[in-house]
Amino acid sequence: MNRRELAIAFALFLTVIGSGGFIAAYATGGNTLYEGLGLGGAALGLCLAALGWAFWILPAEQVVDEIVTYPSPHDQRVAADLAIERGIEKISRPRLLLAMLGGALACFGAALLVPLRSLGPKLGDTLFHTAWRNGSVVVRDDGTPVKVSDLEVDSALLVFPHDAVEDAASQVTLVRVTESEAPQTHGYIAYSRVCTHAGCPVALYRAPDRQLLCPCHQSLFNVLADGAVVSGPADRALPRLPLVVGDDGVLRATGDFSSPVGPGFWEETGG
């Protein structure tokens, strides 16, 4: 190697060291100073190597491709063969540099990919299920169970599963209608409190009309028709929570919601 090639090799080595330093700093706690120094050094080394390669390795010459008669004279063909052989020698010379360039690019690429782990774990099916399970006790936001005698007809209450109080995805609006309207649950009906339009809380109960209202965009849902949309921008019914009244008079769920909660774009693609 001549001095110019050594300079390029040093720049590539700087890229490898910088990339490794960044990965090490990231893996050991994410010190931003060391991460910045490592990534900056790697980028600087790669830039210097690219400049050196462009100005020192690649030939700066103008080539004129003349149209000649065929076949060429013997002496021209011999000269052309010699020129090709010399070219092959020149091309094969920077093999070590090419290997170092590949290694530097691989390290730099790894340094760029490592931070992807900070994007967090996969969501999995968390958007499609809530904390409600068969046997979940219906409780208030203070954790006290809801009994069948607690609510008056035409009243509503915010409730959660007993083991996930204040869980946003599991919040439920529990309403009580007359027993003739919901005889199997003594008049209790429960729907997800997360609007299927934009995720706002469906917090208002219009008892005379048996409708739940989302105050954000005025979507209306029919309590007695499985949460069907009455009006507004929502295009999907509110998911209903199946309920049962236990022997002790406490309300319990018999499973998760009838469909994924929240806006359609949360769940339509995943089923």
C-alpha positions as CSV (number, residue, x, y, z in Angstrom):
1,M,0.0,0.0,0.0
2,N,1.1,3.5,-0.7
3,R,0.5,6.4,1.6
4,R,-2.8,7.4,0.0
5,E,-4.2,3.9,0.3
6,L,-3.0,3.8,3.9
7,A,-4.9,7.0,4.6
8,I,-8.1,5.4,3.1
9,A,-7.6,2.3,5.2
10,F,-7.2,4.4,8.3
11,A,-10.5,6.2,7.5
12,L,-12.3,2.8,7.0
13,F,-10.8,1.6,10.3
14,L,-12.1,4.7,11.9
15,T,-15.6,3.8,10.6
16,V,-15.3,0.3,12.1
17,I,-14.1,1.7,15.5
18,G,-16.8,4.4,15.5
19,S,-19.6,1.9,14.7
20,G,-18.4,-0.5,17.3
21,G,-18.2,2.3,19.9
22,F,-21.8,3.4,19.1
23,I,-23.1,-0.1,19.4
24,A,-21.3,-0.6,22.7
25,A,-22.5,2.7,24.1
26,Y,-26.1,1.9,23.0
27,A,-26.0,-1.6,24.5
28,T,-24.6,-0.5,27.8
29,G,-27.2,2.1,28.6
30,G,-27.5,4.6,25.9
31,N,-25.0,7.4,26.9
32,T,-25.9,10.0,24.2
33,L,-22.4,11.6,24.3
34,Y,-20.6,8.3,23.5
35,E,-23.3,7.3,21.0
36,G,-22.9,10.6,19.2
37,L,-19.1,10.4,19.2
38,G,-19.2,6.8,17.9
39,L,-21.7,7.5,15.2
40,G,-20.1,10.7,14.2
41,G,-16.7,9.1,14.0
42,A,-18.1,6.3,11.9
43,A,-19.7,8.7,9.5
44,L,-16.6,10.9,9.3
45,G,-14.4,7.9,8.5
46,L,-16.8,6.8,5.8
47,C,-16.9,10.2,4.2
48,L,-13.1,10.6,4.3
49,A,-12.7,7.1,2.7
50,A,-15.2,7.9,0.0
51,L,-13.3,11.2,-0.8
52,G,-10.0,9.5,-0.9
53,W,-11.3,6.7,-3.0
54,A,-12.8,9.2,-5.5
55,F,-9.7,11.3,-5.8
56,W,-6.8,8.9,-5.3
57,I,-8.0,5.4,-6.4
58,L,-10.3,6.1,-9.3
59,P,-8.3,7.2,-12.4
60,A,-8.9,10.7,-13.5
61,E,-8.6,10.3,-17.2
62,Q,-10.5,11.1,-20.3
63,V,-11.1,8.1,-22.6
64,V,-11.9,8.5,-26.3
65,D,-13.4,5.5,-28.0
66,E,-12.4,5.9,-31.6
67,I,-14.1,4.0,-34.5
68,V,-11.6,1.9,-36.2
69,T,-11.8,-0.4,-39.1
70,Y,-12.1,-4.2,-38.5
71,P,-9.9,-6.1,-38.1
72,S,-7.4,-3.9,-36.3
73,P,-3.8,-4.0,-37.2
74,H,-1.7,-6.6,-35.3
75,D,0.4,-4.1,-33.4
76,Q,-2.8,-2.3,-32.1
77,R,-4.3,-5.6,-30.9
78,V,-1.0,-6.4,-29.1
79,A,-1.1,-3.0,-27.5
80,A,-4.7,-3.4,-26.5
81,D,-3.9,-6.8,-24.8
82,L,-1.1,-5.3,-22.8
83,A,-3.3,-2.4,-21.7
84,I,-6.0,-4.8,-20.5
85,E,-3.4,-6.8,-18.5
86,R,-2.1,-3.7,-16.9
87,G,-5.6,-2.7,-16.1
88,I,-6.3,-6.0,-14.4
89,E,-3.2,-5.5,-12.3
90,K,-4.4,-2.1,-11.2
91,I,-7.9,-3.4,-10.4
92,S,-6.6,-6.3,-8.3
93,R,-4.3,-4.1,-6.3
94,P,-6.8,-2.6,-3.9
95,R,-8.3,-5.9,-2.8
96,L,-7.4,-5.3,0.8
97,L,-9.1,-1.9,0.6
98,L,-12.2,-3.4,-0.9
99,A,-12.3,-5.9,2.0
100,M,-11.9,-3.1,4.5
101,L,-14.6,-1.1,2.7
102,G,-17.0,-4.0,2.9
103,G,-16.3,-4.5,6.6
104,A,-16.7,-0.8,7.3
105,L,-20.1,-0.6,5.5
106,A,-21.3,-3.7,7.3
107,C,-20.3,-2.2,10.7
108,F,-21.9,1.1,9.8
109,G,-25.1,-0.6,8.7
110,A,-25.2,-2.5,11.9
111,A,-24.8,0.7,13.9
112,L,-27.8,2.1,12.0
113,L,-30.0,-0.9,12.6
114,V,-29.3,-1.5,16.3
115,P,-31.5,1.5,17.4
116,L,-34.5,-0.2,15.8
117,R,-34.8,-2.3,19.0
118,S,-35.9,0.9,20.7
119,L,-39.1,0.9,18.8
120,G,-40.4,-1.4,21.4
121,P,-41.9,-4.9,21.5
122,K,-44.3,-6.1,18.9
123,L,-47.9,-5.2,19.7
124,G,-49.0,-8.7,19.0
125,D,-52.7,-9.2,19.6
126,T,-52.9,-6.5,22.3
127,L,-55.1,-4.4,20.0
128,F,-57.6,-7.2,19.5
129,H,-58.2,-8.3,23.1
130,T,-58.7,-6.6,26.5
131,A,-58.4,-7.7,30.1
132,W,-61.9,-9.0,30.2
133,R,-62.1,-12.7,30.7
134,N,-64.7,-15.3,31.6
135,G,-65.4,-14.7,35.3
136,S,-64.0,-11.2,35.5
137,V,-65.7,-9.3,38.3
138,V,-67.2,-6.0,37.2
139,V,-65.9,-3.3,39.5
140,R,-66.0,0.5,39.9
141,D,-62.9,2.6,39.4
142,D,-62.3,2.3,43.2
143,G,-62.2,-1.5,42.9
144,T,-65.5,-2.3,44.6
145,P,-67.7,-4.9,42.8
146,V,-71.0,-4.0,41.2
147,K,-74.0,-5.9,42.5
148,V,-77.3,-6.3,40.7
149,S,-79.0,-4.0,43.2
150,D,-76.5,-1.1,43.0
151,L,-77.8,0.8,40.0
152,E,-81.2,2.3,39.4
153,V,-83.0,2.0,36.1
154,D,-81.8,4.7,33.6
155,S,-78.5,5.1,35.3
156,A,-75.0,4.4,33.9
157,L,-71.6,3.7,35.5
158,L,-68.0,3.4,34.4
159,V,-66.6,0.0,35.3
160,F,-63.5,-2.2,34.8
161,P,-62.4,-5.8,35.2
162,H,-61.3,-6.4,38.8
163,D,-57.7,-7.1,37.8
164,A,-57.3,-4.2,35.4
165,V,-58.8,-1.2,37.0
166,E,-58.2,2.0,34.9
167,D,-57.1,0.0,31.9
168,A,-58.1,2.3,29.0
169,A,-58.9,-0.5,26.6
170,S,-61.0,-2.4,29.1
171,Q,-63.2,0.5,30.3
172,V,-66.9,-0.1,30.0
173,T,-70.1,1.9,30.2
174,L,-72.5,-0.1,32.3
175,V,-76.1,0.9,31.9
176,R,-79.3,-0.4,33.5
177,V,-82.5,-0.6,31.6
178,T,-85.7,-2.3,32.6
179,E,-85.7,-6.0,33.1
180,S,-88.1,-6.5,30.3
181,E,-85.5,-4.9,28.0
182,A,-82.6,-7.1,29.2
183,P,-84.2,-10.0,31.1
184,Q,-81.2,-12.3,31.2
185,T,-79.0,-9.8,33.1
186,H,-81.7,-8.1,35.2
187,G,-81.6,-5.0,33.0
188,Y,-77.8,-4.6,32.8
189,I,-76.0,-4.0,29.5
190,A,-72.4,-3.1,29.0
191,Y,-70.5,-1.6,26.1
192,S,-66.9,-0.6,25.4
193,R,-66.4,3.0,26.4
194,V,-63.9,3.5,23.5
195,C,-65.6,5.0,20.5
196,T,-65.3,3.1,17.3
197,H,-64.8,6.3,15.4
198,A,-61.7,8.0,16.9
199,G,-61.3,6.3,20.3
200,C,-62.9,9.0,22.4
201,P,-64.7,7.9,25.6
202,V,-68.4,7.3,25.0
203,A,-69.2,8.9,28.3
204,L,-72.8,10.2,27.9
205,Y,-75.9,8.1,28.4
206,R,-79.2,9.4,27.1
207,A,-81.5,7.2,29.1
208,P,-84.9,8.3,27.6
209,D,-83.6,7.3,24.1
210,R,-81.5,4.3,25.3
211,Q,-78.5,5.8,23.5
212,L,-74.9,6.3,24.2
213,L,-73.3,9.5,22.9
214,C,-69.7,10.2,22.1
215,P,-69.1,13.9,23.0
216,C,-66.1,14.3,20.7
217,H,-67.9,13.8,17.3
218,Q,-71.5,13.2,18.3
219,S,-71.7,9.6,17.4
220,L,-74.8,7.9,18.8
221,F,-75.2,4.2,19.6
222,N,-78.3,2.2,20.3
223,V,-78.1,0.5,23.7
224,L,-80.9,-2.0,22.9
225,A,-79.6,-2.9,19.4
226,D,-76.2,-4.3,20.3
227,G,-74.6,-0.8,20.2
228,A,-75.6,-0.2,16.6
229,V,-74.7,3.2,15.2
230,V,-77.7,5.6,15.2
231,S,-76.0,8.6,13.7
232,G,-72.6,10.3,13.6
233,P,-69.3,9.5,11.9
234,A,-68.8,6.1,13.6
235,D,-69.2,3.3,11.1
236,R,-69.2,0.4,13.5
237,A,-71.2,-0.7,16.5
238,L,-69.9,-0.4,20.0
239,P,-68.5,-3.8,21.1
240,R,-70.7,-5.4,23.7
241,L,-69.5,-7.1,26.9
242,P,-71.3,-10.3,27.7
243,L,-72.5,-10.2,31.3
244,V,-74.0,-12.6,33.9
245,V,-75.3,-12.1,37.4
246,G,-73.6,-14.5,39.8
247,D,-75.2,-16.3,42.7
248,D,-73.8,-13.7,45.0
249,G,-75.5,-11.0,43.0
250,V,-72.2,-9.6,41.6
251,L,-72.0,-8.8,37.9
252,R,-69.3,-10.8,36.0
253,A,-68.2,-11.0,32.4
254,T,-68.5,-14.2,30.5
255,G,-65.7,-13.3,28.1
256,D,-64.1,-10.5,26.1
257,F,-66.0,-8.0,24.0
258,S,-67.9,-9.2,21.0
259,S,-65.4,-7.5,18.7
260,P,-62.1,-5.6,19.1
261,V,-62.5,-2.2,20.8
262,G,-61.7,1.2,19.3
263,P,-61.6,2.6,15.8
264,G,-61.6,0.3,12.9
265,F,-58.1,1.2,11.8
266,W,-56.8,-0.4,15.1
267,E,-58.1,-3.8,14.2
268,E,-59.5,-4.3,10.7
269,T,-56.1,-5.3,9.3
270,G,-55.3,-7.9,11.9
271,G,-58.6,-9.7,12.4
